[in-house]
Amino acid sequence: MTAPQSTPRVLHVVSVSGGKDSLATLLLALAKCPAGSVLPIFCDTGNEHEATYAYLRYLEGALGATIHVLRADFTEQLAAKRVFIARDVRRGREYRKVPKTDRHGNPVYLRDRAGAVRLFPVLDESGVPTGEVQPRQAWGWDGGRKIRWTNKAKRRALSVMYPSGNPFLDLCMWKGRFPSRLAQFCTQELKRNMAVGFHLDLLEAGHKVISWQGVRRDESENRRHAKKAERVAARYWQFRPIVEWTAAQVFALAKSAGIEPNPLYLQGMSRVGCMPCINVNKAELRQIAVRFPEHPERISEWERIVGMCSKRGYSTFMTDAHAAQDRRQVFADLNVWARIEWAKTTRGGRQFDLLATLDEPASCSSAYGLCE
């Protein structure tokens, strides 16, 4: 969706997700800014819960504000990727360094010229020797893998790599994998780039833009030093009015304005956004499996499709370290159904949590005490 065109003025763009923090930010903007100058935007990832879409419609009616929906389109990228795969005739192999093991799978340690295993001092967190020693595993190159797409992989990928109309799925098909904690391209491609593009359209039309963001410092370590306001460029600022607030203050503001919270907060969700997020914790994943079984089924189908678009032939929605070389074993241990079983265990993943089996799909559950 393109930004609205009008006489140049100051526009307040509020990023709305359907969650508590963006709601509080929107309420503050509507209360403090001139009428007609507030533009709420919602970046639709395609991986949202249907309750969030319904909640956004509720907010539009309750607040009398139109929420502009932004959806990424990867049609061109998928077409280019299809051409690249079909024409790929590269030669050679790519290698990576891995810990050395013998043919029995035992670690191979560094040795001195006499053939004795070398011992190295053990350091504590500050880098000071503890007085203990231990061997150090040697590293070497693996057998490598072909750089180009094999003919089998080409047929597999080209049979499904067509736009689905769902931004999240199309993005993952284009990338040939799902996002991860270290490669969280979903946020960049589906939210940040779409919002920034909307802002830039307004700037090119001559407007001054203030981007209101529902960020709180106590949300995470990464946001601990978030600034309340900063100038990004000429006629372009970012403003985070609730950066010093707590979750209780956020819910209190909504209650005072007569606005109900997103119903997902009453159904075991501590956050509102992707359903589920790639970084979902055990408790939420367990609640999702119990309350919304259709969503794991959807993710399972996405794993099949994205796996076919991957050169390796598999991809899992929730990634984790795995020592196995056989991709079938990795997928069996890390697919969405295996992760749901893992979510039923206690810390360490070795013993089932008996209390977790008592979760009731119809009961009220809130991490913020909203059921009391």
JOHUTA-V407664 format. One record per residue. RES is the residue in one letter. PSI is psi in radians with two decimals (none if undefined). D_LAST is the distance of its C-alpha to the last C-alpha in Angstrom with 1 decimal. Layout:
BEGIN
res->RES psi->PSI d_last->D_LAST
res->RES psi->PSI d_last->D_LAST
END
This chain:
BEGIN
res->M psi->2.36 d_last->40.6
res->T psi->2.72 d_last->42.9
res->A psi->2.58 d_last->42.0
res->P psi->2.54 d_last->42.9
res->Q psi->2.37 d_last->46.3
res->S psi->-3.06 d_last->47.0
res->T psi->2.34 d_last->48.7
res->P psi->2.30 d_last->47.9
res->R psi->-3.10 d_last->45.0
res->V psi->2.13 d_last->41.9
res->L psi->2.40 d_last->39.2
res->H psi->1.83 d_last->35.6
res->V psi->2.10 d_last->34.4
res->V psi->2.12 d_last->30.7
res->S psi->2.07 d_last->29.6
res->V psi->2.29 d_last->26.6
res->S psi->-0.22 d_last->25.0
res->G psi->-0.01 d_last->22.0
res->G psi->3.09 d_last->19.7
res->K psi->-0.72 d_last->17.7
res->D psi->-0.75 d_last->20.6
res->S psi->-0.53 d_last->23.3
res->L psi->-0.82 d_last->21.4
res->A psi->-0.70 d_last->21.2
res->T psi->-0.73 d_last->24.9
res->L psi->-0.72 d_last->25.9
res->L psi->-0.72 d_last->24.3
res->L psi->-0.72 d_last->26.3
res->A psi->-0.77 d_last->29.4
res->L psi->-0.55 d_last->29.4
res->A psi->-0.52 d_last->29.0
res->K psi->-0.32 d_last->31.7
res->C psi->2.69 d_last->34.2
res->P psi->2.58 d_last->36.9
res->A psi->2.36 d_last->36.3
res->G psi->-0.08 d_last->37.4
res->S psi->-0.11 d_last->37.5
res->V psi->2.22 d_last->34.1
res->L psi->1.69 d_last->34.3
res->P psi->2.39 d_last->31.1
res->I psi->2.55 d_last->32.0
res->F psi->2.08 d_last->30.3
res->C psi->1.83 d_last->32.0
res->D psi->1.98 d_last->31.6
res->T psi->-0.34 d_last->32.1
res->G psi->-0.01 d_last->32.4
res->N psi->0.59 d_last->29.8
res->E psi->2.79 d_last->26.7
res->H psi->2.54 d_last->24.3
res->E psi->-0.46 d_last->25.1
res->A psi->-0.52 d_last->21.6
res->T psi->-0.74 d_last->22.5
res->Y psi->-0.74 d_last->25.7
res->A psi->-0.65 d_last->24.1
res->Y psi->-0.64 d_last->21.6
res->L psi->-0.68 d_last->24.7
res->R psi->-0.65 d_last->26.4
res->Y psi->-0.75 d_last->23.4
res->L psi->-0.70 d_last->23.7
res->E psi->-0.74 d_last->27.4
res->G psi->-0.70 d_last->27.0
res->A psi->-0.58 d_last->24.3
res->L psi->-0.17 d_last->26.2
res->G psi->0.55 d_last->29.7
res->A psi->2.45 d_last->30.5
res->T psi->2.18 d_last->32.3
res->I psi->2.08 d_last->31.1
res->H psi->2.14 d_last->34.2
res->V psi->2.20 d_last->33.8
res->L psi->2.24 d_last->35.9
res->R psi->2.24 d_last->36.9
res->A psi->2.61 d_last->39.3
res->D psi->2.12 d_last->42.4
res->F psi->0.47 d_last->44.3
res->T psi->-0.80 d_last->47.0
res->E psi->-0.72 d_last->49.8
res->Q psi->-0.70 d_last->48.5
res->L psi->-0.67 d_last->48.4
res->A psi->-0.75 d_last->51.9
res->A psi->-0.64 d_last->53.3
res->K psi->-0.65 d_last->51.7
res->R psi->-0.76 d_last->53.4
res->V psi->-0.75 d_last->56.7
res->F psi->-0.80 d_last->56.3
res->I psi->-0.78 d_last->55.6
res->A psi->-0.56 d_last->58.4
res->R psi->0.02 d_last->60.9
res->D psi->2.00 d_last->59.8
res->V psi->0.46 d_last->62.9
res->R psi->2.64 d_last->62.2
res->R psi->2.90 d_last->63.8
res->G psi->3.09 d_last->63.0
res->R psi->2.71 d_last->60.1
res->E psi->2.42 d_last->57.2
res->Y psi->2.76 d_last->56.5
res->R psi->2.64 d_last->53.8
res->K psi->2.36 d_last->53.9
res->V psi->2.71 d_last->52.3
res->P psi->2.38 d_last->52.5
res->K psi->2.45 d_last->55.6
res->T psi->2.74 d_last->55.7
res->D psi->-3.06 d_last->58.6
res->R psi->-0.23 d_last->59.2
res->H psi->0.00 d_last->57.2
res->G psi->0.09 d_last->54.1
res->N psi->2.51 d_last->54.6
res->P psi->2.51 d_last->54.2
res->V psi->2.13 d_last->57.4
res->Y psi->2.74 d_last->57.7
res->L psi->2.45 d_last->59.8
res->R psi->2.76 d_last->63.2
res->D psi->-3.09 d_last->66.1
res->R psi->-0.43 d_last->69.7
res->A psi->-0.11 d_last->70.5
res->G psi->0.04 d_last->67.8
res->A psi->2.55 d_last->65.5
res->V psi->2.24 d_last->61.8
res->R psi->2.43 d_last->60.9
res->L psi->2.37 d_last->58.3
res->F psi->2.54 d_last->56.2
res->P psi->2.50 d_last->54.4
res->V psi->2.26 d_last->50.7
res->L psi->2.57 d_last->49.0
res->D psi->-3.01 d_last->45.7
res->E psi->-0.49 d_last->43.1
res->S psi->0.05 d_last->45.4
res->G psi->0.22 d_last->48.4
res->V psi->2.32 d_last->50.1
res->P psi->2.40 d_last->51.9
res->T psi->-0.17 d_last->50.4
res->G psi->-0.19 d_last->53.7
res->E psi->2.80 d_last->52.8
res->V psi->2.73 d_last->54.4
res->Q psi->2.72 d_last->53.6
res->P psi->2.85 d_last->55.3
res->R psi->2.25 d_last->54.3
res->Q psi->2.42 d_last->54.1
res->A psi->2.71 d_last->56.6
res->W psi->2.62 d_last->55.7
res->G psi->-3.09 d_last->57.7
res->W psi->2.50 d_last->57.7
res->D psi->-3.08 d_last->56.5
res->G psi->-0.19 d_last->58.6
res->G psi->2.96 d_last->57.4
res->R psi->2.73 d_last->56.6
res->K psi->2.43 d_last->58.3
res->I psi->-0.75 d_last->57.4
res->R psi->2.83 d_last->58.1
res->W psi->2.28 d_last->56.3
res->T psi->2.82 d_last->58.0
res->N psi->-0.65 d_last->59.3
res->K psi->-0.78 d_last->56.8
res->A psi->-0.63 d_last->53.9
res->K psi->-0.85 d_last->55.3
res->R psi->-0.71 d_last->55.4
res->R psi->-0.84 d_last->51.9
res->A psi->-0.77 d_last->50.4
res->L psi->-0.29 d_last->52.5
res->S psi->-0.33 d_last->51.6
res->V psi->-0.16 d_last->47.9
res->M psi->1.25 d_last->47.9
res->Y psi->2.61 d_last->47.6
res->P psi->2.29 d_last->45.0
res->S psi->-0.26 d_last->42.0
res->G psi->-0.13 d_last->40.5
res->N psi->2.04 d_last->37.3
res->P psi->-0.76 d_last->37.4
res->F psi->-0.83 d_last->35.6
res->L psi->-0.76 d_last->37.9
res->D psi->-0.68 d_last->41.0
res->L psi->-0.78 d_last->40.4
res->C psi->-0.62 d_last->40.1
res->M psi->-0.72 d_last->43.2
res->W psi->-0.77 d_last->45.1
res->K psi->-0.36 d_last->44.1
res->G psi->0.36 d_last->44.7
res->R psi->2.93 d_last->41.5
res->F psi->2.77 d_last->37.7
res->P psi->2.90 d_last->36.4
res->S psi->3.06 d_last->35.5
res->R psi->-0.62 d_last->33.9
res->L psi->-0.29 d_last->37.4
res->A psi->1.17 d_last->38.5
res->Q psi->1.09 d_last->35.5
res->F psi->-0.21 d_last->37.8
res->C psi->-0.77 d_last->35.1
res->T psi->-0.75 d_last->33.5
res->Q psi->-0.84 d_last->37.0
res->E psi->-0.63 d_last->38.5
res->L psi->-0.39 d_last->35.6
res->K psi->-1.11 d_last->33.8
res->R psi->-0.87 d_last->35.8
res->N psi->-0.66 d_last->39.2
res->M psi->-0.75 d_last->38.0
res->A psi->-0.77 d_last->36.4
res->V psi->-0.69 d_last->39.5
res->G psi->-0.70 d_last->41.8
res->F psi->-0.75 d_last->40.1
res->H psi->-0.76 d_last->40.5
res->L psi->-0.62 d_last->44.1
res->D psi->-0.70 d_last->45.0
res->L psi->-0.72 d_last->43.9
res->L psi->-0.72 d_last->45.9
res->E psi->-0.42 d_last->48.9
res->A psi->-0.03 d_last->48.7
res->G psi->0.03 d_last->49.1
res->H psi->2.78 d_last->45.6
res->K psi->2.36 d_last->43.8
res->V psi->2.27 d_last->40.5
res->I psi->2.01 d_last->37.4
res->S psi->1.97 d_last->34.9
res->W psi->2.21 d_last->31.3
res->Q psi->2.32 d_last->29.2
res->G psi->1.25 d_last->25.5
res->V psi->2.33 d_last->26.1
res->R psi->2.46 d_last->24.3
res->R psi->-0.51 d_last->26.1
res->D psi->0.12 d_last->23.2
res->E psi->-0.77 d_last->22.7
res->S psi->2.93 d_last->25.7
res->E psi->-0.62 d_last->28.9
res->N psi->-0.43 d_last->30.9
res->R psi->0.14 d_last->29.3
res->R psi->-0.53 d_last->29.5
res->H psi->0.39 d_last->32.6
res->A psi->2.39 d_last->31.9
res->K psi->2.64 d_last->33.8
res->K psi->-0.64 d_last->32.4
res->A psi->2.55 d_last->35.5
res->E psi->2.58 d_last->38.6
res->R psi->2.17 d_last->41.7
res->V psi->-0.78 d_last->42.3
res->A psi->-3.09 d_last->45.6
res->A psi->2.23 d_last->47.6
res->R psi->0.42 d_last->45.4
res->Y psi->2.02 d_last->42.4
res->W psi->2.77 d_last->39.4
res->Q psi->2.36 d_last->36.0
res->F psi->2.23 d_last->33.2
res->R psi->1.48 d_last->29.8
res->P psi->-0.39 d_last->28.1
res->I psi->0.39 d_last->24.8
res->V psi->-0.48 d_last->26.5
res->E psi->0.06 d_last->25.4
res->W psi->2.86 d_last->21.8
res->T psi->2.93 d_last->18.6
res->A psi->-0.63 d_last->15.9
res->A psi->-0.70 d_last->13.6
res->Q psi->-0.63 d_last->16.6
res->V psi->-0.83 d_last->17.0
res->F psi->-0.61 d_last->13.6
res->A psi->-0.68 d_last->14.3
res->L psi->-0.77 d_last->17.7
res->A psi->-0.71 d_last->16.7
res->K psi->-0.72 d_last->14.3
res->S psi->-0.45 d_last->17.3
res->A psi->-0.02 d_last->19.6
res->G psi->0.42 d_last->17.7
res->I psi->2.22 d_last->17.4
res->E psi->2.58 d_last->14.8
res->P psi->2.84 d_last->14.1
res->N psi->2.25 d_last->16.1
res->P psi->-0.33 d_last->14.5
res->L psi->-0.47 d_last->15.5
res->Y psi->-0.30 d_last->12.7
res->L psi->0.09 d_last->10.4
res->Q psi->0.65 d_last->13.2
res->G psi->0.00 d_last->13.6
res->M psi->2.24 d_last->15.7
res->S psi->-0.25 d_last->15.6
res->R psi->2.74 d_last->18.5
res->V psi->2.25 d_last->20.0
res->G psi->-2.30 d_last->23.7
res->C psi->2.54 d_last->26.1
res->M psi->1.64 d_last->25.0
res->P psi->2.99 d_last->25.5
res->C psi->2.65 d_last->26.7
res->I psi->-0.35 d_last->29.8
res->N psi->0.40 d_last->27.9
res->V psi->2.47 d_last->24.8
res->N psi->3.03 d_last->23.4
res->K psi->-0.83 d_last->23.2
res->A psi->-0.79 d_last->19.5
res->E psi->-0.70 d_last->19.5
res->L psi->-0.67 d_last->22.9
res->R psi->-0.74 d_last->21.8
res->Q psi->-0.70 d_last->18.9
res->I psi->-0.75 d_last->21.4
res->A psi->-0.62 d_last->23.9
res->V psi->-0.78 d_last->21.7
res->R psi->-0.61 d_last->20.1
res->F psi->1.13 d_last->22.9
res->P psi->-0.36 d_last->26.2
res->E psi->-0.42 d_last->28.4
res->H psi->-0.76 d_last->27.8
res->P psi->-0.60 d_last->29.2
res->E psi->-0.70 d_last->32.0
res->R psi->-0.75 d_last->32.7
res->I psi->-0.67 d_last->32.7
res->S psi->-0.73 d_last->35.1
res->E psi->-0.67 d_last->37.4
res->W psi->-0.66 d_last->37.3
res->E psi->-0.67 d_last->38.3
res->R psi->-0.81 d_last->41.3
res->I psi->-0.84 d_last->42.3
res->V psi->-0.60 d_last->41.9
res->G psi->-0.66 d_last->43.6
res->M psi->-0.46 d_last->46.6
res->C psi->-0.03 d_last->46.8
res->S psi->2.47 d_last->46.9
res->K psi->-0.58 d_last->50.2
res->R psi->-0.35 d_last->49.0
res->G psi->0.07 d_last->47.8
res->Y psi->2.74 d_last->44.1
res->S psi->2.39 d_last->41.0
res->T psi->2.51 d_last->37.5
res->F psi->-0.71 d_last->34.3
res->M psi->1.98 d_last->32.9
res->T psi->2.77 d_last->35.7
res->D psi->2.79 d_last->36.3
res->A psi->2.47 d_last->39.4
res->H psi->2.30 d_last->41.6
res->A psi->-0.28 d_last->45.0
res->A psi->2.51 d_last->46.4
res->Q psi->-0.45 d_last->49.2
res->D psi->2.04 d_last->48.9
res->R psi->-0.50 d_last->46.7
res->R psi->-0.64 d_last->46.0
res->Q psi->-0.70 d_last->44.5
res->V psi->-0.81 d_last->42.4
res->F psi->-0.68 d_last->41.0
res->A psi->-0.59 d_last->40.4
res->D psi->-0.35 d_last->38.4
res->L psi->0.05 d_last->36.4
res->N psi->2.96 d_last->35.8
res->V psi->-0.61 d_last->32.4
res->W psi->-0.65 d_last->32.4
res->A psi->-0.63 d_last->33.5
res->R psi->-0.56 d_last->30.7
res->I psi->-0.71 d_last->28.1
res->E psi->-0.68 d_last->29.7
res->W psi->-0.62 d_last->29.6
res->A psi->-0.32 d_last->25.8
res->K psi->0.00 d_last->25.5
res->T psi->2.89 d_last->27.3
res->T psi->-3.11 d_last->26.4
res->R psi->2.28 d_last->27.8
res->G psi->-0.35 d_last->31.4
res->G psi->0.33 d_last->31.2
res->R psi->-0.36 d_last->33.3
res->Q psi->2.35 d_last->31.0
res->F psi->2.43 d_last->28.5
res->D psi->1.88 d_last->24.9
res->L psi->-0.54 d_last->24.5
res->L psi->-0.45 d_last->20.7
res->A psi->-0.46 d_last->20.7
res->T psi->-0.14 d_last->22.3
res->L psi->-0.02 d_last->19.3
res->D psi->2.25 d_last->17.4
res->E psi->2.20 d_last->16.7
res->P psi->-0.55 d_last->17.6
res->A psi->-0.15 d_last->15.6
res->S psi->2.68 d_last->12.3
res->C psi->2.32 d_last->9.3
res->S psi->2.16 d_last->9.6
res->S psi->2.31 d_last->8.9
res->A psi->-0.18 d_last->11.0
res->Y psi->0.25 d_last->9.5
res->G psi->0.48 d_last->5.8
res->L psi->-0.21 d_last->5.5
res->C psi->-0.16 d_last->3.8
res->E psi->none d_last->0.0
END
